[in-house]
Amino acid sequence: MSTDKAIPDDDPPPIPPEPPAPEECCNSGCIPCVYDVYNEALDAYREALKAWKARHEEKSGA
């Protein structure tokens, strides 16, 4: 039995978005570009990770 219960199964950490492959961008100025979509997803991931860390910091009493 593992003693590491700082990360409960019902609240897993958020998963970072996958960056687009270089060939996914056509370099024609699409709106939105795949990199714009990725950057928005990355911002959302960072916010979710910050909130997740805060929840787990509260639970561990750190």
Phi, psi and omega in degrees: 000133181282141178267354180273091179250024179292337180242096180291154182295333183274001177218068180290157178294152177294154181258128181294150178289153177279130177291150178291149175287150182308325183282354178283340178266126182270357179058030179250010177080028179304146175236113358274151175283155178300332178285328174296315180298317179298315181297323176295317178295323179293319176298316179296320178297315181298319177294317179295320179294319178299315179294319180298315179298320179297318178299318184283332175293319178297318182292325182274349179077017180282000000 
